[in-house]
Every structure is written in C-alpha cells, then in structure tokens.
C-alpha cells in the first residue's frame, strides 16, 4: 500500500511538473497574445489583421532575462534582435515580446519605426516612464496639450544655453547637484519598473523628486518676490504661456516639462557629443561621412513626427558648434581605444570615454 502511494506521488510529480513548466513558459502568450488574437480574428474583415510573431516570456519577467543576457552580459544587443529574425524570419520587422513589465512590439526596420513615430494617435507614448518624466510633460501629453507646449519649445530651445535657459541657473553647486540627479534619472529609463529601495527605478524617481523640488523652489521664489522680470528662460516662458483661451499651464505642467526638456536637451546632447568624440578619434573618415546627407527616412536618431525629440534642435546646434571648434583647434586621442561597450541605460564606452586633448 505504501509503495502504491509513493508510486502515485511520483507519477503526479512527473506528470504535473512538465505541465506547470510548459504553462509558465507560455503564460504571457496565453495571457496577453491569445485574447488579442481572438479579438483580431473576430473583428478583422477577411482575417487579414494578426499579431507579429514572437515570444512573450514567463510571468512578471517576460523576456527581461534574455534581454539582459544579450545587453549586459554578452554586450551584443544586436544578437537579441538577430535571434528573433533567425527564429521567426525578417517578415515586417515586427516581433511581439514582453519587456520592462509590459507587453510590447519590437519594431526594427526604418519604415515601421517611421510609421509609428508619425502616427502617435494610434501609438500613444509609453516610454520613457510617465512616472519619471511627469504625467503632464511634453513626452506624455497628447493632442492640443502636446501641441501648445511644443509650439513654445520649438521657438525657444534652439537659441539657448542649457543651464541659463531652463531656469537661469548659474554654474555652481545647484547646477552640479542637478547634473547628478539627472544622471540618476536617466539610469532609470531602461530599468525594470520596480519601485523599492536599491533599484535603479526607485533611485530615478527619488532623483526626479529632488530635481523638481529645486525647480519648484525657484518658481515659488519668482511668484513670491517677483524676481522673474528680465529672466528670459524656459521657466518664465512656461509661467507666462497662455493658450488661445487664455488658459495658463498649471504648476505641475511647468515642472514636468522643465524636467522632460532638460532630459531631451541636456542629456541627449552630452551623449551625442560623447559619441562624436569617440568616432572622430577612432575613425577619422567619419567626419567626411557626417557631411553626406543621411538617407531619407532611415536616420531616426531624434525620432520623428510630432514625437521628434524635444531637444533635437538644441542638440544639433551645440554639436555643430562644438565640432567646428574641435576640428579646427584641437587634436585628441582615446586613452583606452580598446575599451568595451555598455548598453544600459544608454550605449557608451565602459570607461565613460577618457580622451587626451591637446591644442593644435
């Protein structure tokens, strides 16, 4: 009798464990993809609409472990996409997955990316995290709210220096503090959205809160003591801005958009300048290639459509000025030309790009 019970338990374990494993392996596809497939089949005429091929991973994590394997451990991010291409074919260059806590579609062709960026009514922005950038920031709002903020940004951001432009902040301890805070904020862009101490996402939210507090203090000072006269900066522009109905931005809208535009203008520019240093030092012929016009529709480094990077004009201006003075007045070389690459939260050399610069 005892032997029979033991055999029964062994049979149950042997039979159930593989089934449980199989269910966990395909859980996200059952939970997210299957209902969508049924819905598409039910409502599409002729059965033409369908989900892209792919795999959505295990519960909670999705494909994050595979993603981190390629991006952080192997440091071969292209192989993450290539593995999908080899398994599912090139097709339309679209693959379903589950990353950073959400179901997602990876688009890896210029045409599909261009279509998505120029059709924001069908593809509302979900990244960077609204919690990090702010619910009323330029990157999060849609329609009329997005248009009225961008129209002001487009007129001003091209002609201003980052530090003074955003809130008339002079070089010094406050600007240095903001620099550190925005580095931490940026590190949370491609972090799994787990908000508890010790995670990059938690540190990003905490840094954002501290940065907003600095900008709020400056804004309250202007309101209380009337010290904004003569300050031709973004904060003042947003405080005075009115739409066609005479409606002003709320305090939250002002602060959210200052944060998002600092990220777009300041951080994006510093990364672009870093790569300019790197490639011009490593590949002298790159400078000549920069003069060649980019192929239409394939150069989407700043995004596209109404969602084009808010800081793209500032980045282009600053990089152009820097490259001019760099090329005509200086020579430089990489201190660690064989340094590896890290890819999260943004691609950069592992040594943060150390260069030796001398004046010509």
SVG drawing of the C-alpha trace seen along z (x, -y; Angstrom):
<svg xmlns="http://www.w3.org/2000/svg" viewBox="-16 -93 65 95">
<polyline fill="none" stroke="black" stroke-width="0.4" points="0.0,0.0 2.8,-2.4 4.6,-1.6 1.4,-2.3 1.1,-5.8 4.8,-6.5 4.3,-5.5 1.2,-7.7 3.1,-10.7 6.0,-10.1 3.5,-9.8 1.8,-13.0 5.1,-14.9 6.4,-13.6 3.2,-14.3 2.3,-17.7 5.7,-19.4 6.3,-19.4 2.7,-20.8 3.3,-23.5 6.6,-24.4 5.0,-24.5 2.2,-26.8 4.7,-29.1 6.9,-29.2 3.9,-30.3 2.0,-32.2 2.4,-35.7 1.4,-34.5 -1.7,-32.9 -2.5,-36.0 -1.8,-38.8 -1.4,-37.4 -4.2,-34.8 -7.1,-37.2 -5.7,-39.7 -5.5,-37.1 -9.1,-36.0 -10.3,-39.6 -8.4,-40.4 -9.9,-37.4 -13.4,-38.3 -13.3,-41.9 -11.0,-41.9 -12.6,-41.6 -11.1,-38.7 -8.9,-37.7 -6.1,-40.0 -5.0,-41.5 -2.8,-39.5 -0.2,-39.9 3.5,-39.8 5.4,-36.5 7.4,-36.3 7.6,-35.0 6.4,-37.0 8.3,-35.1 7.5,-34.0 5.1,-35.7 6.3,-39.0 9.7,-39.0 8.7,-38.4 11.9,-38.4 13.8,-40.6 16.3,-37.9 17.1,-37.2 17.3,-40.9 19.8,-41.4 21.8,-38.4 22.4,-40.0 22.6,-43.6 24.5,-43.4 26.4,-40.1 27.3,-39.3 27.2,-43.0 25.9,-42.1 22.5,-43.8 22.1,-43.2 22.0,-39.5 18.8,-39.9 17.1,-41.1 19.0,-38.7 17.9,-35.7 14.3,-36.7 15.0,-37.2 16.6,-33.7 13.7,-32.1 10.7,-34.0 12.1,-35.4 12.5,-39.0 8.9,-39.5 7.7,-43.1 10.5,-43.6 8.0,-43.4 8.1,-40.9 5.9,-40.6 7.6,-40.4 7.2,-41.5 9.9,-43.9 10.1,-46.2 6.9,-45.0 4.7,-45.5 3.7,-43.6 5.4,-45.2 6.1,-45.0 9.7,-45.5 9.9,-47.4 13.4,-47.1 13.0,-48.5 13.2,-52.2 9.9,-52.1 8.0,-50.6 9.7,-53.0 8.9,-56.0 5.2,-54.9 4.9,-54.5 6.6,-57.9 4.3,-59.7 1.1,-58.0 1.0,-58.9 -2.8,-58.9 -2.6,-55.1 0.6,-54.7 0.4,-56.8 3.8,-57.1 4.5,-54.8 8.3,-55.3 10.1,-56.8 8.1,-56.1 5.5,-58.7 6.4,-58.4 9.9,-59.6 9.1,-62.2 5.9,-63.5 2.3,-62.9 1.9,-66.4 5.3,-66.6 5.7,-67.1 6.5,-63.4 3.4,-62.2 0.6,-64.5 -1.3,-64.2 -3.4,-66.4 -3.9,-70.0 -1.9,-70.0 1.1,-68.5 0.8,-71.0 0.7,-74.1 3.7,-73.1 5.8,-72.1 5.0,-75.3 6.6,-77.3 9.6,-74.9 10.3,-75.0 10.6,-78.8 13.0,-79.0 15.1,-75.9 17.4,-76.4 18.9,-79.7 19.6,-79.0 22.4,-77.6 21.2,-74.7 22.0,-76.0 20.7,-79.5 17.8,-78.6 15.8,-76.3 15.8,-78.3 18.6,-80.9 20.8,-78.6 24.4,-79.8 27.3,-77.3 27.8,-76.2 26.6,-73.8 23.0,-73.8 23.8,-73.0 26.3,-70.3 23.6,-68.8 21.1,-68.8 23.7,-67.2 24.0,-64.2 20.2,-64.0 19.6,-63.8 22.3,-61.1 20.4,-59.0 17.1,-59.8 18.5,-58.8 19.7,-55.5 16.0,-54.6 14.9,-54.9 15.7,-51.3 15.3,-49.8 12.6,-47.4 9.8,-49.4 10.2,-48.1 9.9,-50.9 11.6,-49.8 14.9,-50.9 18.1,-49.7 16.6,-49.6 17.6,-52.0 13.9,-52.9 13.5,-53.9 16.7,-55.9 15.4,-57.6 12.1,-58.5 13.8,-59.8 16.2,-61.9 13.3,-63.3 11.5,-64.4 14.7,-66.2 15.2,-67.9 11.5,-69.0 12.0,-70.4 14.9,-72.6 12.9,-73.9 9.8,-74.4 11.8,-76.5 13.0,-78.7 9.4,-79.1 8.0,-79.9 10.7,-82.5 9.6,-84.2 6.0,-84.1 6.5,-85.4 9.2,-88.0 8.6,-88.9 12.1,-88.2 11.3,-86.9 11.4,-90.2 14.1,-90.2 14.7,-86.4 14.2,-85.2 14.3,-81.4 12.1,-78.4 10.6,-78.6 9.5,-82.2 8.2,-81.4 6.1,-78.5 4.8,-80.5 3.6,-83.3 2.4,-81.0 -1.3,-81.0 -3.3,-79.1 -5.9,-80.5 -8.4,-80.5 -6.2,-82.5 -5.5,-79.4 -2.1,-79.1 -0.1,-76.0 -0.5,-74.5 2.5,-74.3 2.7,-70.6 2.7,-71.1 5.5,-73.7 7.7,-71.5 7.0,-68.3 8.0,-70.0 11.2,-71.5 12.3,-68.1 11.4,-66.4 13.1,-69.2 16.3,-69.1 16.5,-65.4 15.8,-65.9 18.2,-68.9 21.0,-68.3 21.3,-64.6 20.8,-63.8 23.3,-66.4 26.0,-65.1 25.6,-61.6 25.7,-62.8 28.9,-64.8 30.5,-61.8 29.9,-59.7 31.2,-62.5 34.5,-62.5 34.7,-58.7 34.1,-58.1 36.1,-61.1 39.0,-59.8 38.7,-56.2 37.6,-56.7 38.9,-59.9 36.9,-59.3 33.7,-59.6 33.9,-63.4 33.7,-63.2 30.7,-60.9 28.9,-63.4 28.9,-65.8 27.0,-63.4 23.2,-63.8 21.5,-61.0 19.3,-58.7 15.7,-59.9 13.6,-58.0 16.5,-56.0 18.2,-58.5 15.8,-58.5 18.1,-59.2 15.9,-62.0 12.6,-60.2 10.1,-61.6 6.6,-63.1 5.1,-65.0 7.2,-62.9 10.5,-64.1 13.0,-64.6 12.2,-68.0 15.9,-68.8 16.9,-67.9 17.4,-71.4 19.5,-72.3 21.5,-69.1 22.2,-69.8 23.2,-73.4 25.5,-72.6 27.1,-69.6 27.7,-71.7 29.4,-74.5 31.5,-72.0 32.6,-70.0 33.7,-73.1 35.9,-74.4 37.1,-70.8 38.2,-70.0 39.9,-73.3 41.6,-73.9 42.3,-70.6 43.6,-67.1 42.6,-64.2 43.0,-60.5 41.3,-57.8 43.1,-56.9 41.5,-53.4 40.9,-52.7 40.1,-49.0 37.5,-49.7 34.4,-47.6 30.9,-48.9 28.0,-49.0 24.5,-49.3 22.2,-50.2 20.8,-52.6 22.4,-54.1 25.2,-52.8 28.6,-54.2 32.2,-53.1 32.9,-51.2 35.4,-53.8 32.9,-56.7 35.2,-57.8 38.5,-59.1 40.3,-61.2 43.6,-63.1 43.2,-66.6 45.9,-68.9 45.6,-72.3 46.9,-72.5"/>
</svg>
